[in-house]
């Protein structure tokens, strides 16, 4: 799984002109957001999968329907694909 995930992340970085591998600060920020998601969305949530997470990011996660999420994701993806570095 980790090998497949790394391959996908490498391609995404290449397509969007991002640094690969991502700097440690990016991973730390990603885990802080995941920690906030666990706290706000997944309660109650137990287990070792979040054992070494940083403190949750200081964000508020807005509840949306799956239709809203799909529309927002599609819109953002289309924007990024249209405006990606050539």
C-alpha distances in whole Angstrom, upper triangle without the diagonal:
4,5,5,6,9,10,11,12,14,16,17,18,20,21,23,24,22,22,18,17,18,21,21,23,20,18,21,22,19,18,22,22,19,21,24,22,22,25,27,25,23,26,26,23,22,20,18,15,18,20,20,20,23,26,26,26,30,29,30,28,30,29,29,29,26,28,29,26,25,28,27,24,25,28,26,24,27,29,26,26,30,30,27,29,30
4,6,5,6,9,10,10,12,14,15,16,18,20,21,22,20,19,15,14,15,18,17,20,17,15,18,19,16,16,20,20,18,20,23,21,21,25,26,25,23,26,27,23,23,20,18,15,17,19,18,18,21,24,24,25,28,28,29,27,30,30,29,30,27,30,30,26,26,29,28,24,26,28,26,24,27,28,25,25,29,29,26,27,28
4,5,5,6,9,10,11,13,14,15,17,19,20,21,19,18,14,13,15,18,18,21,19,17,20,22,19,19,23,23,21,23,26,25,25,28,30,28,27,30,30,27,26,24,22,19,21,22,21,22,24,27,27,27,31,31,32,30,32,32,32,32,29,31,32,28,27,30,29,25,26,29,27,24,27,28,25,25,28,28,25,26,27
4,5,5,6,9,10,11,12,14,16,17,19,20,18,18,15,14,16,19,20,22,19,17,21,22,19,19,23,22,20,23,26,24,24,28,29,27,26,29,30,26,26,24,23,19,21,23,23,23,25,28,27,27,31,30,31,28,30,30,29,29,26,28,29,25,24,27,26,22,23,26,24,21,24,26,23,22,26,26,23,24,25
4,5,5,6,9,10,11,12,14,15,17,18,16,16,13,12,13,16,17,19,16,14,17,18,15,16,19,19,17,20,22,20,21,24,25,24,23,26,27,24,24,22,20,17,18,21,20,19,22,24,23,24,27,26,27,25,27,27,27,27,24,26,26,22,22,25,23,20,21,24,21,19,22,23,20,20,24,24,21,23,24
4,5,5,6,9,10,10,12,14,15,16,14,13,10,9,11,14,15,17,15,13,17,18,15,16,20,20,18,21,23,22,23,26,27,26,25,29,30,26,26,24,22,19,20,22,21,20,22,25,24,24,27,27,29,27,29,29,29,30,27,29,29,25,24,27,25,22,23,25,22,20,23,24,21,21,24,24,21,21,23
4,5,5,6,9,10,11,12,14,15,14,14,11,11,13,16,18,20,17,16,20,21,18,20,23,22,21,24,26,25,26,29,30,28,28,31,32,29,29,27,25,22,23,25,24,24,25,28,27,27,30,29,31,29,31,31,30,30,27,29,29,25,24,27,25,22,22,25,22,19,22,23,20,19,23,23,19,20,21
4,5,5,6,9,10,11,12,14,13,14,11,12,13,17,18,20,16,16,19,19,16,18,22,20,19,23,24,23,24,27,28,26,26,29,31,28,28,27,25,22,23,25,24,23,25,27,26,25,28,27,28,26,28,28,27,27,24,25,25,22,21,23,22,18,19,21,19,16,18,20,17,16,20,20,17,18,19
4,5,5,6,9,10,11,12,10,10,8,8,9,13,14,16,13,12,16,16,13,16,19,18,17,20,22,21,22,26,26,25,25,28,30,27,28,26,24,21,21,24,22,21,22,24,23,22,25,24,26,24,26,27,26,27,24,26,25,22,21,23,21,18,19,21,18,15,18,19,16,16,19,19,16,17,18
4,6,5,6,9,10,10,9,9,6,7,9,13,15,17,14,14,18,18,16,19,22,21,21,24,25,24,26,29,30,29,29,32,33,30,31,29,27,24,24,26,24,23,24,27,26,25,28,27,29,28,29,30,30,30,28,29,28,25,24,26,24,20,21,23,20,17,20,20,17,16,20,19,15,16,17
4,5,5,6,9,10,10,11,9,11,12,16,18,20,17,17,21,21,18,21,24,23,22,26,27,26,27,31,31,29,30,33,35,32,33,31,30,26,27,29,27,26,27,29,28,27,30,28,30,28,29,30,29,29,27,27,27,24,22,24,22,19,19,21,18,15,17,18,15,13,17,17,13,14,14
4,5,5,6,8,8,10,9,11,11,15,17,18,15,15,19,18,16,19,21,20,20,23,24,23,25,28,28,26,27,31,32,30,31,30,29,25,25,28,26,24,25,27,25,24,27,25,27,25,26,27,26,26,24,25,24,20,19,21,19,16,16,17,15,12,14,15,11,11,14,14,11,12,14
4,6,5,6,4,6,6,8,8,12,15,16,13,14,17,17,15,18,21,20,20,23,24,24,26,29,29,28,29,32,34,31,32,31,29,26,25,28,26,24,24,26,25,23,26,25,27,25,27,29,28,29,27,27,26,23,22,23,21,18,19,19,16,14,16,16,12,13,16,14,11,11,13
4,6,5,6,8,8,10,11,15,18,19,16,17,21,20,19,22,24,23,24,27,28,27,29,32,32,31,32,35,37,35,36,34,32,29,29,31,29,27,28,30,29,27,30,29,30,29,30,32,31,31,29,29,28,25,24,25,23,20,20,21,18,15,17,17,13,12,15,14,10,10,11
4,6,8,11,11,14,14,17,20,21,18,19,23,21,20,23,25,24,24,28,28,27,29,32,32,31,32,35,37,35,36,35,34,30,30,33,31,29,29,31,29,27,30,28,30,28,29,30,29,29,27,27,26,23,22,22,20,17,17,18,15,12,13,14,10,9,11,11,7,8,9
4,6,9,11,13,13,15,19,18,15,17,20,19,18,21,23,21,22,26,26,25,28,30,30,29,30,34,36,34,35,34,33,29,29,31,29,27,27,29,27,25,27,25,27,25,27,28,27,28,26,26,25,22,21,21,19,16,16,16,13,11,13,12,8,8,11,9,6,6,9
4,7,9,12,12,14,17,18,15,17,20,19,19,22,24,23,24,27,27,27,30,32,32,31,33,36,38,35,37,36,34,31,30,32,30,28,27,29,28,26,28,27,29,28,29,31,30,31,29,29,28,25,25,25,22,20,20,20,17,15,16,15,11,12,13,11,8,6,9
4,6,9,8,10,14,14,11,14,17,16,15,19,20,20,21,24,24,24,27,29,29,29,30,33,35,33,34,33,31,27,27,29,26,24,24,26,25,22,25,24,26,26,27,29,29,30,28,29,27,24,24,25,22,19,20,20,17,15,17,16,13,14,16,14,10,10,12
4,6,6,8,11,12,10,12,15,15,15,18,20,20,21,24,25,25,27,29,30,30,31,34,35,33,33,32,30,27,26,27,25,23,23,25,25,23,25,25,28,27,29,31,31,33,31,32,30,27,27,28,25,22,24,24,20,19,21,20,16,17,20,17,14,13,15
3,5,8,11,13,11,12,15,16,15,18,20,20,21,23,25,25,27,29,30,30,30,33,35,32,32,30,28,25,24,26,23,22,22,25,25,23,26,26,29,28,30,32,32,33,31,32,31,27,27,29,26,23,24,25,22,20,22,22,18,19,21,20,16,15,17
4,6,9,11,10,10,13,15,14,16,19,19,19,22,24,24,25,28,29,29,29,32,33,30,30,28,26,23,22,23,21,20,20,23,23,22,25,26,28,27,30,31,32,33,31,33,31,28,28,29,27,24,26,26,23,21,24,24,20,21,24,22,19,18,20
4,6,8,6,7,10,11,11,13,15,16,17,19,21,21,23,25,26,26,26,29,31,28,28,27,24,21,20,22,19,18,18,20,20,19,22,22,25,24,27,29,29,31,29,31,29,26,26,27,25,22,24,25,21,20,23,22,18,20,23,21,18,18,20
4,5,6,7,9,10,11,13,15,16,17,19,21,22,23,25,26,27,27,30,31,28,29,27,25,22,21,22,18,17,16,19,19,18,21,22,25,25,28,30,30,33,31,33,31,28,29,30,27,24,27,27,23,23,26,24,21,23,25,23,20,20,23
4,5,5,6,9,10,11,12,14,15,16,19,20,21,23,24,25,25,27,29,26,26,24,22,19,18,18,15,14,13,16,17,16,19,20,24,24,27,29,30,32,31,33,32,28,29,31,28,26,28,29,25,25,28,27,23,25,28,26,23,23,26
4,5,5,6,9,10,10,12,14,15,17,18,20,21,22,24,24,26,28,25,26,25,22,20,18,19,15,13,12,14,15,13,16,17,21,21,24,27,28,31,30,32,30,27,28,29,26,24,27,27,23,23,27,25,22,25,27,25,23,23,26
4,5,5,6,9,10,11,12,14,15,16,18,20,21,22,22,25,26,24,25,24,22,19,17,19,16,14,13,15,14,13,16,16,19,19,22,24,25,28,27,28,26,23,25,26,23,21,23,23,20,20,23,22,19,21,24,22,20,20,23
4,5,5,6,9,10,10,12,14,15,16,18,20,20,20,23,24,21,22,21,18,15,14,15,13,11,11,13,13,13,16,17,20,19,22,24,25,27,26,28,27,23,25,26,24,21,24,25,21,21,25,24,21,23,26,24,22,23,26
4,5,5,6,9,10,10,12,14,15,16,18,19,20,21,23,20,21,20,18,15,13,14,11,8,7,10,11,10,13,15,18,18,22,24,25,28,27,30,28,24,26,28,25,23,26,27,23,23,27,26,23,26,28,27,25,26,29
4,5,5,6,9,10,11,12,14,15,16,18,19,21,22,20,21,21,19,17,14,16,13,10,9,10,9,8,11,12,15,15,19,21,22,25,25,27,25,22,24,25,22,20,23,24,20,21,24,23,21,23,26,24,23,24,27
4,5,5,6,9,10,11,12,14,15,16,16,19,21,18,19,19,18,15,13,15,13,10,10,11,10,9,12,12,15,14,17,19,20,23,22,24,22,19,21,23,20,18,21,22,18,19,22,22,19,22,25,23,22,23,26
4,5,5,6,9,10,10,12,14,15,15,17,18,15,16,16,14,11,9,11,9,6,7,9,8,9,12,13,15,15,18,20,21,24,23,26,24,21,23,25,22,20,24,25,22,22,26,25,23,25,28,27,25,27,30
4,5,5,6,9,10,11,12,14,14,16,18,16,17,17,16,14,10,12,11,7,6,6,5,5,9,10,12,13,16,18,21,23,23,26,24,21,23,25,22,21,25,25,22,23,26,26,24,26,29,28,26,28,31
4,5,5,6,9,10,10,11,13,15,17,15,17,18,17,15,12,15,13,10,9,9,6,5,8,8,10,10,13,15,17,20,20,22,20,17,20,21,18,17,21,22,19,20,23,23,21,24,26,25,24,26,30
4,5,5,6,9,10,10,10,13,14,12,14,14,14,11,9,12,12,8,9,10,7,8,11,11,12,11,14,15,17,19,19,22,20,17,19,22,19,18,21,22,20,20,24,24,22,25,28,27,26,28,31
4,5,5,6,9,10,10,11,13,11,12,13,13,11,7,10,10,6,7,7,5,7,10,11,12,12,15,16,19,21,21,24,23,20,23,25,22,21,25,26,23,24,28,27,26,28,31,30,29,31,34
4,5,5,6,8,9,11,13,12,14,16,16,14,11,14,14,10,10,8,4,6,8,7,8,8,12,13,16,19,19,22,20,18,21,23,20,20,23,24,22,23,27,26,25,28,30,29,29,31,34
4,5,5,5,7,9,12,10,13,15,16,13,11,14,15,12,12,11,8,9,11,9,9,7,10,11,13,16,16,19,18,15,18,20,18,17,21,22,20,21,25,25,24,26,29,28,28,30,34
4,6,6,5,7,8,7,10,11,13,11,8,12,13,10,12,11,9,11,13,12,12,11,13,14,16,18,18,22,20,18,21,23,21,20,24,25,24,24,28,28,27,29,32,32,31,33,36
4,6,6,6,8,8,11,13,14,13,11,13,14,11,12,10,8,10,11,11,11,10,13,13,17,19,20,23,22,20,23,25,23,22,26,27,25,27,30,30,29,32,34,34,33,35,39
4,6,7,9,10,13,16,18,16,14,17,18,15,15,13,10,11,11,10,8,7,10,10,13,16,17,20,19,17,20,22,20,20,24,25,23,25,28,28,28,30,33,32,32,35,38
4,6,9,9,13,15,17,15,14,17,19,16,17,15,12,13,14,12,10,8,10,9,11,13,14,17,16,15,18,20,18,18,22,23,22,23,27,27,27,29,31,31,31,34,37
4,6,6,9,12,14,13,12,15,17,15,16,16,13,15,17,15,14,12,13,12,14,16,16,20,19,17,20,22,21,21,24,26,24,25,29,29,29,31,34,34,33,36,39
3,5,8,12,15,14,13,15,17,16,17,16,13,16,17,16,15,13,15,14,17,18,19,22,22,20,23,26,24,24,27,29,28,29,32,33,32,34,37,37,36,39,42
4,7,10,13,13,13,15,17,16,18,17,15,18,19,19,17,16,18,17,19,20,21,25,24,23,25,28,27,26,30,32,30,31,35,35,34,37,39,39,39,41,44
4,7,10,10,9,11,14,13,16,15,14,17,19,19,18,16,19,18,20,21,21,25,25,22,25,28,27,26,29,31,29,30,33,34,33,35,38,38,37,39,42
4,7,8,8,9,13,13,16,16,15,19,21,21,21,20,22,21,24,25,25,28,28,26,28,31,30,28,32,34,32,32,36,37,35,37,40,40,39,41,44
4,6,7,7,11,12,15,16,17,20,23,23,23,22,25,24,26,27,26,30,30,27,29,32,31,29,33,35,33,33,36,37,35,37,40,40,39,41,43
4,5,5,8,10,14,15,16,19,22,23,24,23,26,26,28,29,28,32,31,28,30,33,32,30,33,35,33,32,36,37,35,36,40,39,37,39,42
4,6,8,9,13,15,15,17,21,21,22,20,23,23,25,26,25,28,28,25,27,30,28,26,29,31,29,29,32,33,31,33,36,36,34,36,38
4,6,5,9,11,11,14,17,18,19,18,22,22,24,25,25,28,28,24,27,29,27,26,29,31,28,28,32,32,30,32,35,35,33,35,38
4,6,9,11,13,16,19,20,22,21,25,25,27,29,29,32,31,28,30,33,31,29,33,34,32,32,35,36,33,35,39,38,36,37,40
4,7,9,12,14,18,19,21,21,25,26,28,30,30,33,32,29,31,33,31,29,32,34,31,31,35,34,32,34,37,36,34,35,38
4,7,8,11,14,16,18,18,21,23,25,27,27,30,29,25,28,30,27,26,29,30,28,28,32,31,29,31,34,33,31,33,36
4,6,8,12,14,17,17,21,23,25,28,28,31,29,26,29,30,28,26,30,30,27,28,32,31,29,31,34,33,31,32,35
4,6,9,11,14,15,19,21,24,27,27,30,28,25,28,30,27,26,30,30,28,29,32,31,29,32,35,33,32,34,37
4,6,8,10,12,15,17,20,23,24,26,24,22,25,27,24,23,27,27,24,26,29,28,27,30,32,31,30,32,35
4,6,9,10,14,17,19,22,23,26,23,21,24,25,22,21,25,25,22,24,27,26,24,27,30,28,27,29,33
4,7,10,13,16,19,23,24,26,23,21,24,25,22,22,26,25,23,25,28,26,25,29,31,29,29,31,34
4,6,9,13,15,19,20,22,19,18,21,22,18,19,23,22,20,22,25,24,23,26,28,27,27,29,33
4,6,9,12,16,18,20,17,16,19,20,17,18,22,21,20,22,25,24,24,27,29,28,28,31,34
4,6,9,13,14,16,14,12,16,17,14,15,19,19,17,20,23,22,22,25,27,26,27,30,33
4,6,10,12,14,11,11,14,15,13,14,18,18,17,19,22,21,22,25,27,26,27,30,33
4,7,10,12,10,9,13,14,13,14,18,18,18,20,22,23,23,26,28,28,29,32,35
4,6,8,6,6,10,11,10,12,15,15,16,18,20,20,22,24,25,26,27,31,33
4,5,5,6,9,10,11,12,14,15,17,18,20,21,23,24,26,27,28,32,34
4,5,5,6,9,10,10,12,14,15,16,18,20,21,22,24,26,26,30,32
4,5,5,6,9,10,11,12,14,15,16,18,20,21,22,24,25,29,31
4,5,5,6,8,10,11,12,14,15,17,18,20,21,23,24,28,30
4,5,5,6,8,10,10,12,14,15,16,18,20,21,22,25,28
4,6,5,6,8,10,10,12,14,15,16,18,20,21,24,26
4,6,5,6,9,10,11,12,14,15,16,18,20,24,26
4,6,5,6,8,10,11,12,14,15,17,18,22,24
4,5,5,6,8,10,10,12,14,15,16,20,22
4,6,5,6,9,10,10,12,14,15,19,21
4,6,5,6,9,10,11,12,14,18,20
4,5,5,6,9,10,11,12,15,18
4,5,5,6,8,10,10,14,16
4,6,5,6,9,10,14,15
4,6,5,6,8,12,14
4,5,5,6,9,12
4,6,5,9,10
4,6,9,10
4,7,9
4,6
4
